[in-house]
Amino acid sequence: MQSAPKPENEAERLKSLKKYQLLDTVSEEMYDDITKIAAEICGTSVSLLSLVDENRQWNKSTRGTKLKEFERELSFCAHAILDPQELFMVPDAREDNRFHDNPLVSGEHQIIFYAGMPLVDSDGQPIGALCVIDTQPRQLSEEKKISLRSLAKLVQAHFELRLANIHLEESNDRLMLAVPLVDTVLNEIDMLSQSSPTPEQENLIEMLRDTTTAMKSLFVEPELQSE
């Protein structure tokens, strides 16, 4: 058995994988639908949406198997990510020196056929693969290869939407953390206004109050302001 070598840019690849916050999350209907479609289009018994982390292949979605994760050294998808732009296909793993004695091939799971399209983030980093698997040797037609590539692009698009939502939530959290700080500044301004300022100082204090209040309005959602 020949385990896949780690890509030269492994550190950057893992950083890209982790930013999506997908590892060890629950199954999601959207991804389950995609693996179902992939298996039906390609006519295989199994389909996986897999992510390759430091030491394992973890499957976000599975179709036709309950195999949720296994060691990276056994992973077909770890081979697939070595060439991010190409579909990786193994027509008969029993006749391939890289896999013929792999326990996933020779054991109970009997992975004989594999075809996987790498999932590539916006920076070009391969983080996993959408793959189809069968217990008998086979090939994929060009039409089926195109369909598998298209489904992989759909997964990638959903990953980017997920990342955009994460950034939005983090941004909102940071804004809300700023509100108590602005309130503290307003309290200090109130203290200043009670210290018998001169008319000129009082004008400056009011300008500072107006500016700070306007700043707070940027951080608080409109519905919160009206409460």
N, C-alpha and C positions, 0 to 999 in steps of 0.2 A: 504494500500500500504506500502511496506517495501523498503525504499531506501537502496541501497548498502552502507555498511560501507566503510570508506576509508582505504586502505591498511596501515599496520604499517609503511611501508617504503615510505609513500606518498611523502615526500620531495625529496627523491632520484628519485622516479618515475617521478615526474614532471620535475626534472632537465634533466632526460633522454629524456623526450618528447620534451622539448624546444630546445635541441641541434640540432634537425633535421630541425628546422625552417620551419615547415609544416603548423602550425596553420594559418588560415585565408589567405592561398594562393589560387591561381586560380586552377581550375580543370586542370588535365593533362590526356592526352589521354591514357597513359600507365595504370594508375590506373582505368580509366573508363573502359578500356578493361577487367581488372581483375574483377571488380564488375559485368560486363555483363556476363562474363564466369561463375562466381559463381552462379548467378541467373539461368542461363540456365542449368548448371549441376544439381543444386539442385531442379529445377522446381518450383522456387518461383517467386512471382511477384515483390519482392523488394530485393536489395542487397546494403549494405553500407560498405564503408571503413571508420571507425570511429576512432577518437582520443578523449580521455577523459582527459580534463584539470581540473583546480581547481573547476570550477562551471558549466561546460557544457559538453555535447557530441557534438563535431563538426565533420561533415562528409566531409572528403576530396573528396570522390567520392560517388555518389548516382546512383542507377539504379531503375527505377520504382517509384520514389518519388522525390519531390523537397524540402523535409524537410532537411534543411541544418544544423540546430543545435537546441538543446533544453536543458532544465535544466538537470544537472547531476542527480538530485534526481529522475528523470523519466527514466533514462537510463538503458536499459537492458545490454549494454556493460559495464557499471560500475560494474555490477555483474560478468560479464564474466572475467574481469581482476583480480578478487580475486583469481583465480586459473590459473596461466599463462600457465600451460602445458596441460590443459584439454579443450576440446570443451564444451561450455556451451549451453545447449539446453532446451527450454521450449516448449513442444508439444502443450499445450493449456493454454495460459495465463489466460483465464477466470476461470480456475480451480486451479490456483496457487495463494496461499495467498499473495505472494510477489507482484503480478501484477494485480489481478482481477479488482481492482478499480483504476488502473493507467490510467490517461487520454489518454495515447497513446493506451490503450486497449479499454476503454469504449467510447472514443470519435471518431472523424471522421476518424482517421488513422487505427483503428481496427487492431492493432498488436496482432494476436492470436498465431502465431507460430514464434519462434525465435531460431536461432542456430548461435553462434558466436565463432570464434577461435581467442584467444588473439594474438596480435602482440607484440612480445617480442624482445627487443634490445639485443645487444651483451653482456650486463651486466646482462641479465636476468630480466630486468624491463618491465612490461607490460604497453604499452602506449596507447593501443586501441584494436580494434578488426575488423576482416573481418567477416561480418555477413550476413545471409539471413533471410528474413522475409516474412510471408504470412498472409493473412486475414482468413485463415481456419486452423484448427488443422492438424498436420501431423507429420511424423517421417522422419528421414534420414536413408538410408541404410548405411551399413558400407563402401561401395564403395564411396558414396557421402561424408561421413565424412572424408575419407582419402583425397578426392579431395579438400575439403574445407581447410583441414590442409596444403596440398601442396600449395594451392594458397596463404595462409597466410604466408608461408615460402618464397614464391616468393616476396610478398610485403616487408617482412623484409629484404630480400637481396637487393631490390631496395632502401630501406631506408638507408642501410649501404653504398651503392654506393653514395647516395646523401650526406651522412655525410663525406665520403672520399673526395668528390669534394669540399665541404665547407672548409675542412681543407686545401686542396691544394690552394684554392683561398686566404684564410687567410694568408697562408705561403708566397704566391707570393706578397701579399700586404705588408707584413712585410719586405720582401726583398727590394721592391721598395722604401719603406720609408727610408731604410738605405743608398740609393744612394746619396741623398743630404748631408748626414753626411760625407760620404767618400770624396765627392767633397770639402767639407769644410777643411778636413784634407789635401787634396792635395794642396789647396790654401795656407794653412799655411806652407806646405813644400816649395812651391815656394817662399814664403816670406823669409824663412830661407836661401834659396839658393842665395838670393839677398843681404844678410847681410855680405858679404865678409868673408865666412867661411875659415878656414884653410883647406889644402888639406885633412887632416884626417877627419875633420868635413864634408867636401864635399862628401867624400866616404860614410860616414854614412847617409848623407841626401839622396844620390842616392839610397842606399839600402832601406831606408825608403820609398822613392817614388816608387820603384819597388814593394815592399811588398804591399803598399796601392793600387797601380794600379791593382795588381793581385787580391786583395780582391774585388775591384769593379767589376772585370770581373765575379765573382761568383754571383753577384746580378743582373746583367743586362743580358737580353736575347740576344742570339747571333745576332738576326736580328736588335736589337737596337744598338749594338756595331758597326755594319757595316754602319749605317746611317751617 
